[in-house]
Amino acid sequence: MPSLILLRSAARTPEHQARTILANLDQIADELNSGAIVVFTNDSIRIRSLPITR
């Protein structure tokens, strides 16, 4: 299943985005491999497994 990473922070340079993802990759790798939406904000990481059901 595909995954999505969404970066919602004030620092939007590609370098900062790459550092953010790489610094947290160990924490989110399993969810990304299983299919998830991962949202990075300035102060948190939210993970939602896919598929999203109601």
Steps between C-alpha positions, in 0.01 A plus 500: 500500500638846417587751771508877524722738698359849557729774635308782668765715661628854477839392361434391144847477351579166338798460734285541811235265365760232422655536848156470662413182312841339548511586871167322555518220245564229760177601679280492191657230278267215600189712448623623162568143390148397607330802339443820696462874493773663708459869584791701640418831669731736689449306824350159423476200272157350423462161338182365348493145363350436160240427383300755694157363586202661665 
